[in-house]
Amino acid sequence: MKSNRKSLWSVLALIAAVTAVMAYVAADDSVMAQRIAVRPTAEGPVSVQADLAQDKVLSGSDGKVSVALTLTAAEVKTLTHPAVQHVDMVIVLDRSGSMQGQKITDARQAVLQLIDRLAVDDRLALVTYANGVDTLFPLAPMHDHYRRKAKAVVARIYSGGGTNLGGGLQRGIQTLMQTPADGRQRKVILISDGLANHGVTDPGALGNMAADAVEHNFSVSAVGVGYDFNEVVMTTIADHGAGRYYFLENPQAFAQVFEKEFQLTRNVAASALELRIPLKDGVRLIHAGGYPIENKDGYAVIHPGDLLSGQQRKLFLTYKVPTDRERDFNLGVYQVRYMHNGQQEQMDGRGNLALACIMDEKAVTASIDGNVWSDQVVQEDYNQLKEEVATAIRKGEKDRAMLQIKAYEERTRTVNATVGSAKVADNLESDVQSLRQSVEDTFAGAPAAVAEKKKQRSKALQYESYQIRRDKK
């Protein structure tokens, strides 16, 4: 009995260390993970469900617990909603010297196709940047005369010079800030194939610049082309701008990105989505599916981007609660704010998310929810690992990448010995082994080949993890 008790304490310590103890719905109805369902108002399109991953945490542990937050939008055709949402788009195009050749040719062709695709009442502007910044044509409806004029301007775009990415981003954002929305869905799309080397270059400053868009109810998406751009800069811009991030190995995919962004923007059910998560009694929010977290007025605030018609998205929120003594916590009621039909809507969650810090390890173990934990491992934990491995590969740190994989595998396997999830077992036997082999392959070969593989593989891994953690697949 003493040996079994010691083993159980070891499992519990590992569970706490990995944020893996996610509420098990036991056959006994007395042990149930708590859930909040936030339902839409009669007119509102959004519903939110919050599943508290564990309602008990072990005293003396690291205090990490998770909540699965599911956001669902109704079909817009069932709501009072225009049949077609008109779009304002600002393309901010890198025309620096590194874009010379096929990249600038494909970019020109993609913009021309987009111009043909826009309806008469859609509006488009084009900004280019190299050493400086130019507005090639301002935001205006695509009437026939303007459409022909815009296409003629695009055909004359050439490449050359440095990369004033910050100047281009600022001009694109200002273009929409200085133009009335008139009920339209609005988007800035920033394109770059290289490193920012003129003007503002700091990722944090560029992220703050993109955040201005969110304050004015539009978003910024970022498109990285090839293997020489800075993916940290581009994801920072997309996350703070509540948009999407794309990694294009082949510039021929420009047209697909423009078409996707155009269609997504037309299909928005709730824009400028903001989640306000109350924090009190020493509770902190330390992860939000990869999104930036802003602490303001006793709330953690995140902006996960738009919800599309009929779309459901799931994010995992990771809290850290004090475990220095036995006590009860109430994680409070979420506030959900968004724009719909040009009006700001707000709704609050119903009920409470209660959590107890206790010394009873059996009760903690009994609160593990196999389904929620499995989803968290596959969507959040594993893709957070891929981000870490991508960073290690980019820095040329093979041993560090292998140690990260080993640590994830050991702690996840230990927890799954208790939970028994087939989904997690498959992740360990298939996905993790593939990731390990990918690292081996990346660092095999001649130095020049390895250098290219590091750039390619780090960007691909980071892009995959970005899409899945933020549920933007």
KETOR-617379 format. One record per atom (N, C-alpha, C): residue in one letter; x, y, z. Coordinates in steps of 0.02 Angstrom, whole numbers, plus 50000, padded with zeros to 5 digits. Example, Ala and Ser with C-alpha at 12.3 -4.5 7.8 and 13.67 -1.06 7.14 Angstrom:
BEGIN
A506604971650390 A506154977550390 A506604983550390 S506424988850354 S506844994750357 S506455000250394 
//
This chain:
BEGIN
M500424994050000 M500005000050000 M500435006250000 K500975006150041 K501415011950044 K501745013149977 S501955007749943 S502265008449876 S501775011149826 N501165008749828 N500655011049781 N500515018449793 R500495020549857 R500365027649873 R500915032149847 K501535029849854 K502105033749829 K502075034449754 S501885028949719 S501835029149646 S501285034049624 L500745033949661 L500195038449644 L500405045749651 W500775047349704 W501025054249712 W501465056349654 S501875051649629 S502325053149572 S501915054749510 V501395050849498 V500975052049439 V500635058849445 L500395060449506 L500055066849515 L500525072749504 A501145072049526 A501615077549516 A501755078749442 L501815073349405 L501915074049332 L501305076949299 I500725074849322 I500095077549293 I500085085049302 A500235087449362 A500215094649374 A500735098249333 A501315095249323 A501855098549287 A501695099849214 V501265095849185 V501165096349113 V500505099549094 T500135102049144 T499455104649133 T499005099249103 A499115093149125 A498785087749092 A498205084849131 V498085087249190 V497555084049229 V496895087249210 M496585084849160 M495985087849131 M495385083449145 A494915085649183 A494355082449217 A494075076049187 Y494135070649222 Y493835064249202 Y493125063849228 V492665062649182 V491965061849202 V491865054649224 A491885053549288 A491855046849314 A491145044149308 A491105037449314 A490445034349310 A490015036649369 D490325038149425 D489975040749483 D489765047949469 D489115049349470 D488865055949453 D489105061249502 S489385059249559 S489605064249607 S490245067649586 V490605064749537 V491225067749512 V491105070149442 M491005076649434 M490845079549368 M491245085849357 A491565086549298 A491885092849281 A491355098149272 Q491505104349294 Q491015109649289 Q491025112749219 R490455115049198 R490365117649131 R489935123849132 I490125128849092 I489705134749081 I489495134749009 A488855135548996 A488615136548928 A488365143648921 V488665147348876 V488465154248863 V488045154148799 R487415155248805 R486965154748747 R486865161548715 P486735161648650 P486615168048617 P485945171048637 T485895177548632 T485245180748640 T484815178948580 A484195181048580 A483745179348525 A484015181848459 E484365187648459 E484625190448398 E485355188648385 G485705186348437 G486435185648432 G486635179248397 P487215179448363 P487435173648325 P487935169248361 V488165171048421 V488735167548452 V488515163948515 S488775157848522 S488715154248586 S489405152048607 V489505151548673 V490165149748701 V490065144548754 Q490465139348752 Q490445134248804 Q491135133648836 A491155133648902 A491785133148938 A491785126848980 D492255122248968 D492315116049006 D492915116549052 L492775116849117 L493315116949166 L493665110149166 A494295110149150 A494655103949140 A494715099749203 Q494845102849259 Q494845099249322 Q494575103849376 D494135101149417 D493855105449469 D494215104449536 K494775100649534 K495195099949593 K495925100049570 V496345103349610 V497055103749595 V497435101949659 L497995098649652 L498365096049709 L498745101649745 S498665102149810 S499035106949849 S499785105649843 G500175110949831 G500895110249824 G501125108949753 S500655108049706 S500835107049636 S500955113749602 D501085113649536 D501215120049501 D500585123949487 G500005121049501 G499375124749498 G499105126049428 K499355122449378 K499115123549310 K498485119549296 V497965122949273 V497345119749254 V497105122849189 S496705119249151 S496495121649086 S495745121649078 V495515126149035 V494815126549015 V494775126048940 A494345121648915 A494215121148843 A493645125948827 L493795130948785 L493305136048768 L493095135048696 T492455133548686 T492185132248619 T491735137948597 L491915141148541 L491535146748513 L491155144248452 T490515145648449 T490095143448393 T489695149148365 A489685149848299 A489285154948266 A488715151748228 A488135154848230 A487555152448192 A487665153648118 E487285150348077 E487285151648005 E486995158547993 V487355162647955 V487115169547946 V486445169747910 K486285164747870 K485645164947834 K485045164347881 T485175162047943 T484635161547992 T484555167948033 L484985172948019 L484975179148057 L484745184948014 T484605190548046 T484485196648008 T485155199047983 H485295198047919 H485975199047895 H485945200447820 P486355204947794 P486355206147722 P486525199747684 A486235198947625 A486385193047584 A487115192847565 V487415198547551 V488125199047533 V488445204447576 Q488985202647611 Q489365207547649 Q489895210547604 H489865217047594 H490375220247552 H491025220947591 V491565221047555 V492235220247584 V492665226347569 D493045228547618 D493605233247608 D494255229347619 M494685229147568 M495325225747574 M495885230447555 V496415230347595 V497015234047580 V497595229047574 I497875228447514 I498455224147503 I499085228347516 V499525225847559 V500165229247574 V500705224547548 L500995226347491 L501435221747453 L502175223647458 D502575218947477 D503305219747478 D503545219747405 R503895225247385 R504185225347319 R504945226647323 S505235224247378 S505955224947388 S506335220747337 G506995221547335 G507405218147286 G507345210547288 S507225207747348 S507165200447353 S506535197647320 M506065201947304 M505445199847270 M505545199447194 Q506125201047171 Q506255201247098 Q506135194447066 G505895194547005 G505805188346968 G505105185446977 Q505075178946990 Q504435175446992 Q503975177947047 K504255179847104 K503845182047161 K503435188147142 I503755193347115 I503385199447099 I502905198147041 T503105193846994 T502665192146938 T502025188746964 D502115183847008 D501535180347036 D501105184847079 A501435189447115 A501055194147157 A500635198747114 R500925201347061 R500545205647015 R499945201946987 Q500055195746964 Q499505191846935 Q498955190546985 A499145189147048 A498645187747099 A498225193947114 V498535199847117 V498165206047129 V497685207347071 L497915206147010 L497485207146951 L496875202546955 Q496985196346975 Q496425191646982 Q495935193947036 L496205196547091 L495775199047144 L495365204947120 I495665209447082 I495295215147055 I494705212747013 D494815207646972 D494275204946931 D493745201646974 R493945198947031 R493485195147074 R493025199747115 L493245205747131 L492855210247174 L492225212647140 A491695213347180 A491075216147155 A491135223647151 V490655226747117 V490675234047106 V490705237847172 D490335235347223 D490305238947286 D490845236847337 D491265232047318 D491855230647359 D492375236047346 R492805237147397 R493315242347390 R494005239247401 L494495241647363 L495175239147366 L495665244947364 A496205244247404 A496775248847399 A497405244647395 L497925247447363 L498555243947357 L499125248447381 V499495246047431 V500075249447458 V500685245047444 T501235248047421 T501855244247412 T502395247447455 Y502905243347472 Y503455245947512 Y504105242847490 A504625246847491 A505315244647482 A505715248647533 N506155253247510 N506465257947558 N505935262747586 G505485264847544 G504935269247562 G504265265747552 V503735269647556 V503055266947552 V502665271047501 D502275267647459 D501855271047409 D501155268147410 T500655272647407 T499975270447396 T499845270747321 L499825264947289 L499755264847216 L499045266747194 F498545264647233 F497875267447223 F497495267047289 P497105272147305 P496755272547369 P496135267947371 L495845267447429 L495255263247438 L494665266247400 A494395262447354 A493835264947312 A493455259047284 P492805259947268 P492395254647239 P492665252547171 M492545246247155 M492795243447092 M492315244647034 H492165251047021 H491785252646960 H492235251546900 D491955250746842 D492335248746783 D492935253246769 H492835259846773 H493375264446758 H493945263546809 Y493775263046873 Y494285262346925 Y494615255546920 R494235250446902 R494515243746894 R495055243646840 R494905246846784 R495395247046729 R496015251046750 K495905256546785 K496465260646808 K496905256846857 A496595253246903 A496965249446953 A497375243946920 K497095240546871 K497455235146838 K498055237846799 A497995243746771 A498555246746735 A499115248446784 V498945250746844 V499445252446894 V499805246146918 V499425240846930 V499725234546954 V500215231846903 A500055232346840 A500495229546788 A501175232846786 R501235238846815 R501865242546814 R502275241846878 I502055237546925 I502425236646988 I503105233346973 Y503635236047001 Y504295233146993 Y504595232047063 S505145228347067 S505465226847130 S506145230247134 G506365231747196 G507015234647206 G507045238547272 G507605237947309 G507685241647370 G507625237347432 G507575240647490 G507555237247554 G506845235247574 T506755233847639 T506115231247663 T505865235447722 N505475240647707 N505175244847759 N504485242047776 L504495236047806 L503875232547822 L503435236647868 G503725239647920 G503335243547967 G502995249447935 G503345252847889 G503035258447853 G502445256247811 G502525250547777 G501965247947737 G501375245947779 L501515242647836 L500975240547881 L500605246647908 Q500975251747929 Q500665257747956 Q500225261147905 R500465261547843 R500075264747790 R499435260847776 G499485254247775 G498895250147763 G498375250947817 I498595251047879 I498125252047936 I497815258947933 Q498215263947920 Q497945270747916 Q497435271447860 T497525267847807 T497055268147751 T496345266347773 L496285261247815 L495615259347839 L495395263747896 M495845265847939 M495655270147995 M495385276847972 Q495625279147914 Q495415285747889 Q494815285447842 T494535279447834 T493965278547788 T493375275647827 P492775278647824 P492195275847859 P492055268647837 A491875264447885 A491755257347870 A491125256247830 D490605260247842 D489965259547806 D489705252447809 G489785249147867 G489505242547877 G489875236847842 R490465238047817 R490835232947780 R491285228747826 Q491455222747802 Q491975218847834 Q492645221147805 R493155222047849 R493755225547827 R494385221547845 K494885221747802 K495485217747811 K496085220947778 V496655220747813 V497305222447785 V497685215947775 I497995214947717 I498395208947703 I499105211247689 L499565209547734 L500275211447729 L500665205647699 I501085207047649 I501485201947616 I502225203747622 S502635198747640 S503365199847642 S503725193347628 D504315194047596 D504735188247584 D505415188847618 G505505194047658 G506175195147687 G506135198247756 L506715200347780 L506765203247847 L506665210747844 A506285213447891 A506205220747895 A506875223847912 N507115228347869 N507775231447880 N507765239047873 H507175242047864 H507105249247864 H506525251047911 G506565256847942 G506015259147984 G505945254848046 V505325253548068 V505185249648127 V505325242248112 T505745239048153 T505915231948141 T505775227548202 D505655230448260 D505545226448321 D504875222848317 P504865216148329 P504235212348325 P503695215048372 G503885216948433 G503395219448480 G503075225948456 A503485230448428 A503225236848403 A502765235648343 L502955230848300 L502535229348242 L501875226048265 G501905221948317 G501295218948344 G500835224248373 N501115229048409 N500705234448436 N500395238648381 M500765239548326 M500495243148269 M499875239448241 A499935232848235 A499375228848209 A498785228948257 A498925229448323 A498385229648372 A497935235748364 D498205241148334 D497785246948322 D497195245248277 A497305240548232 A496755238448187 A496175235548227 V496335231448276 V495815228248317 V495395233548353 E495725238748378 E495375244148412 E494885247748366 H494995247148301 H494555250548252 H494135245448213 N494075239348241 N493605234248215 N493775231748145 F494425231048130 F494625227248071 F495235223248089 S495455218948044 S495995214248060 S496565214648010 V497125211648029 V497725211547987 V497955204347979 S498005201947918 S498285195347904 S498985196347876 A499415191247886 A500115191747865 A500305185747823 V500645186947767 V500835181747720 V501595181747713 G501925176347734 G502645175547726 G502785171247666 V503245173547623 V503385170047559 V504115167547559 G504205161247540 G504875158447536 G505145156547605 Y505815156447612 Y506125154047674 Y506525159347711 D506515165547688 D506955170647716 D506605175847758 F505945175547765 F505595180347807 F505635178147880 N505455182747924 N505465181347996 N504765179148018 E504685172648032 E504025170048049 E503775172648117 V504235174348162 V504035177148226 V503705183948216 V504005188048172 V503705194548157 V503015193748126 M502955189148078 M502325188448041 M501765185648085 T501925180748128 T501405178148173 T501225183348227 T501715187248249 T501565192548297 T501075197648268 I501195199448206 I500745204248172 I500045201248165 A500005194948142 A499355191748132 A498975190948198 D499335188848250 D499005187748315 D498755194248345 H499185199348346 H498975205748375 H498455209248331 G498465207748267 G497975210648221 G497355206448212 A497295200948251 A496695196548250 A496545193948180 G497075192948140 G496995190248073 G497275183248067 R497475181448006 R497765174947993 R498485175547969 Y498855170247978 Y499545169947955 Y499605164347904 Y499955165847848 Y500065160947795 Y500815160147782 F501025154047770 F501705152647749 F501665149647678 L501925153447630 L501905151247560 L502605149447537 E502715142947527 E503355140847498 E503385142847424 N502815142647391 N502775144147320 N502365150447309 P502655155647279 P502285161947269 P501685161247222 Q501635155647186 Q501055154647143 Q500405154047184 A500485152947249 A499885152247293 A499615159047315 F499915164647293 F499645171247310 F498895171647295 A498715169647235 A498015170347214 A497545166447260 Q497765160547284 Q497345156647329 Q497245160247395 V497775163447420 V497715167147483 V497225172947476 F497295176747423 F496845182447413 F496125180147407 E496015174647370 E495335172047362 E495055169647429 K495475166147468 K495245163647533 K495075169447580 E495515174447583 E495385180147627 E494765183947606 F494665184547541 F494065187947515 F493435184247536 Q493435177647526 Q492845173647542 Q492715173447618 L493255172747658 L493175172647730 L492895179247756 T493145184747728 T492915191347751 T492185192347735 R491955189647679 R491245190247661 R490795185847703 N491095181047738 N490705175847772 N490725176547849 V490875182547873 V490955183647945 V490275184247979 A490195180448033 A489585181148074 A489695185748134 A490305185548162 A490465189848219 A491185192148211 S491295198648206 S491965201348197 S492195204848261 A492845206548262 A493145209948319 A492985206348384 L493045199748383 L492875195648442 L493375197048498 E493115198148557 E493525199448616 E493275195348674 L493735191648705 L493575187748765 L493895191148825 R493485192548875 R493715195648937 R493635190548993 I494195188449022 I494215182949069 I494405185649138 P493965185349188 P494105188349253 P494675184849289 L495095188649323 L495645185949362 L495615188849432 K495625184649482 K495615186949552 K495925181549596 D496045183249658 D496315178649708 D496975175549687 G497375179349650 G498035176949631 G498045172349570 V497465171449538 V497425167249478 V497705171049418 R498095167649376 R498375170649315 R498185166349255 L498115169549198 L498045166049134 L498715166249100 I499025160349088 I499705160249062 I499745158148988 H499235154748963 H499215153048891 H498495153648867 A498415155748804 A497745156248774 A497775153748702 G497985147548694 G498025144548627 G498525148048581 G499005151448610 G499505155048570 G499345162348559 Y498745164548574 Y498565171548565 Y498885175948618 P499035182248601 P499295186948652 P498775188048706 I499015188948767 I498585190248825 I498735197248851 E498225201348856 E498295208048884 E497925208248951 N498275210149004 N497955210749070 N497725217949080 K497075218649091 K496775225349094 K496185225349142 D496215229649192 D495645230849238 D495395224449270 G495855219949290 G495645213849323 G495425208349276 Y495515209249211 Y495325204249161 Y495935202449118 A495955196249095 A496405194349040 A495995195048976 V496255198848928 V495895200348866 V496265197048808 I495895193348767 I496185190348706 I495725191848647 H496025192148588 H495655193448526 H495775187748477 P495345182748476 P495475176848434 P495255177448361 G495065183448340 G494875184348269 G494145183048257 D493955183348194 D493245182848176 D492975175748183 L492315175348192 L491955169048186 L491555169148121 L491625163948081 L491275163648018 L490595160448026 S490175161347977 S489505158447978 S489545150847988 G489205148348040 G489185141148053 G489825138248081 Q490315142348097 Q490965139848119 Q490975138248193 Q491355133148211 Q491495131648281 Q492255131248291 R492495134848341 R493215134948356 R493315133348430 K493855129648444 K494015127848513 K494705130348530 L494755133648588 L495395136148615 L495495133248685 F496115132148703 F496265129948771 F496595135548810 L496285137348866 L496545142448911 L496885138948970 T497505140948984 T497875137949039 T497955142949095 Y497685141249153 Y497725145349213 Y498285142849259 K498515147249302 K498965145349356 K498675148149421 V498505143749467 V498195145849530 V498675144549588 P498635148549641 P499065147349699 P498885140749733 T499385136849752 T499265130449785 T499635129949851 D499765135649883 D500135135549946 D499725133050005 R499065132849997 R498625130350050 R497965128050019 E497585124150057 E496935121950034 E496455127850033 R496105128549978 R495635134049971 R495205132849909 D494675136849903 D494225136549845 D494335142649801 F494265141749735 F494305147149687 F493665147349646 N493485153349624 N492955154049575 N493265157749516 L493315154349458 L493625157449400 L493195162649366 G492585163749392 G492185169349369 G491815168049305 V491535173349278 V491105172949219 V491425176749161 Y491495173449105 Y491785176649046 Y491325181949017 Q491625187148989 Q491255191948948 Q491475190848875 V490995190848831 V491125189948759 V490845195948722 R491295199448686 R491095205348648 R491255204148575 Y490845206848531 Y490965206148459 Y490535211048421 M490685211848357 M490295216048312 M489855211648268 H489225213748260 H488755210148216 H488285215248184 N488265215148118 N487845219948082 N488005227148101 G488645228448112 G488865235248128 G488745237448199 Q488485232948242 Q488335234648311 Q488765230348358 Q488975233348414 Q489355229448463 Q488875225748508 E489005219248517 E488605214948560 E489035212648618 Q488705211248674 Q489065208448731 Q488615203448767 M488905198048790 M488535193348831 M488995190548884 D488705188448939 D489085185648995 D488905178349003 G489385174549030 G489265167549044 G488775166749102 R488465161049105 R488015159549160 R488325154149204 G488245154749269 G488515149749314 G489225151549337 N489545146849371 N490205148049399 N490685142449380 L491315144049375 L491835139149365 L492225138649431 A492045133849472 A492335133149539 A492885127949538 L493415129349575 L494005125049577 L494245124649650 A494425118649672 A494655117649741 A495375115249741 C495785118449782 C496465116049795 C496435111649858 I496615105249851 I496525100449906 I497145096049914 M497165092349970 M497715087749984 M497535080549963 D496915079249944 D496685072449929 D496865070549857 E497405066749850 E497635065049783 E497145060549745 K496775056449781 K496285052149748 K495725056249716 A495515061449751 A494985065749724 A495235069549663 V495875071649665 V496155075049607 V496175070349547 T496415064149559 T496445059349505 T495755057949476 A495255057549519 A494575056049496 A494275061649455 S494585067549455 S494305073149416 S494605073749346 I494985068749325 I495285068949258 I494755067149207 D494635071549159 D494155070349104 D494555068049043 G494475061649026 G494865058848971 G494745062348904 N494125064248890 N493975067348825 N494295074348820 V494215078348872 V494495085148869 V495255084848869 W495535080448910 W496255079848912 W496545077548845 S496215072748813 S496445070348748 S496455075948697 D495915079948695 D495885085548648 D496435090548663 Q496565091748727 Q497075096648744 Q497765094148722 V497905087748732 V498555085048712 V498665085948638 V498165083948598 V498245083848526 V498245090948496 Q497815095348522 Q497775102048494 Q498265106948526 E498305106948591 E498705112148625 E499405109748642 D499465104448682 D500125102448708 D500595100348652 Y500355096148606 Y500795093648553 Y501005099248506 N500555103748491 N500725109148445 N501145114548478 Q501085115148544 Q501555119448580 Q502255116448577 L502285109748582 L502935106348573 L503225107748504 K502805107448452 K503055108648384 K503325115648377 E503015120548409 E503285127448408 E503975127648440 E504045124248497 E504695124148531 E505225120648489 V505045115148457 V505515111548414 V505695115748353 A505205119348326 A505345123748269 A505855129048287 T505785131948347 T506275136948370 T506965133848377 A507005127848406 A507645124548415 A507965122948348 I507575120748299 I507845119248233 I508115125648200 R507725131048204 R507945137348175 R508615139648203 K508725138348267 K509345140248299 K509905135148291 G509755129548257 G510255124348248 G510375120048309 E509895119548354 E509975116048418 E509625109248415 K509925104548382 K509635097848374 K509535094448441 D510045094548485 D509995091048549 D509425093948591 R509345100448589 R508795103548626 R508125101248599 A508055100948534 A507425098548504 A507265091448525 M507775087148526 M507665080148545 M507485079548619 L507785083648661 L507615083548732 L506905085848744 Q506685090848706 Q505995093248713 Q505495087848694 I505645084248640 I505205078748619 I505195073248671 K505775071448698 K505815066148749 K505415068048811 A505495074248834 A505135076348895 A504385076148884 Y504145078648826 Y503435078448811 Y503185071148811 E503565066848778 E503355059848772 E503305056448840 E503795057548883 E503805054148948 E503225056448992 R503115062948997 R502595065249042 R501895063749015 T501815064048949 T501165062548920 T501005055148926 R501505050948915 R501415043648922 R501235041848994 T501555045149042 T501405043749112 T500685045349130 V500445051149108 V499755052949121 V499275048249085 N499435046549023 N498985042248985 N498945035149012 A499435033149052 A499385026649085 A498795026549133 T498605032449159 T498025033049203 T497385034349163 V497425038749113 V496825040749077 V496625035549025 G497105032648990 G496965027448940 G496645029948877 S496885035548850 S496595038448789 S496915035348727 A496495032548683 A496745029748620 A497015035248575 K496695041148577 K496915046848536 K497615049048556 V497745049348621 V498405051348644 V498915045848630 A498725039648637 A499185034148621 A499395034548548 D498925036148504 D499095036848433 D499555042748421 N499425048248457 N499875054048451 N500585052248470 L500665048348524 L501325046448547 L501675041648499 E501295036948473 E501595031748430 E501695034148358 S501295038948336 S501335041048266 S501625048148259 D501275053048285 D501475060048276 D502155061648307 V502255059348368 V502885060948403 V503475057548369 Q503375051348347 Q503915047948312 Q504075051248246 S503565053648210 S503675057248148 S504055063748160 L503885067148214 L504235073448231 L504965072048247 R505095066748284 R505795065048300 R506185063448236 Q505875059748190 Q506215058048128 Q506335064248085 S505865068948087 S505935075148050 S506545079148073 V506655079148139 V507245082648166 V507875079148142 E507885072548145 E508475068848121 E508615070448048 D508095070348007 D508185071547935 D508435078647922 T508185083447961 T508375090447951 T509135091447959 F509425088148008 F510135089248023 F510595084247989 A510325080247942 A510745075447906 A510955078447839 G511595077647821 G511835079947756 G512375085247761 A512545087947703 A513055093047699 A512825099547732 P513285103647757 P513095109747792 P512635114347753 A512755115247688 A512335119747648 A511625117047644 A511565110447635 A510905107347631 A510545107847698 V510905106747752 V510615107247819 V510355114347832 A510735119347812 A510525126247822 A509865127747788 E509775125247727 E509135126247692 E508575122347724 K508715116147745 K508195112047777 K507985115047843 K508445118047880 K508255121247944 K507755126847933 K507875130947883 K507415136547869 K506725133847847 Q506735128947803 Q506105126247777 Q505705122647832 R506055118247868 R505695114147917 R505455118247976 S505845122948000 S505635127048057 S505005131048039 K504985133747978 K504395137547958 K503785133047949 A503885127147920 A503325122547910 A503035120247977 L503455118348024 L503215116148089 L502855121748126 Q503155127648124 Q502845133348159 Q502165134948129 Y502105134548063 Y501475136048029 Y500945130848047 E501135124548047 E500655119248065 E500395120248136 S500855121548182 S500655122348252 S500225128548262 Y500395133948225 Y500005140148229 Y499275138848211 Q499165135448155 Q498485134348132 Q498075130148181 I498385124948208 I498015120248250 I497905122948320 R498415125948352 R498315128748419 R497765133948420 R497755138148370 R497255143548367 R496615141448332 D496585135048313 D496005132148279 D495815136248218 K496315137648175 K496195141348113 K496325136848052 K496225130448061 K496355125548008 K495895126747949 
//
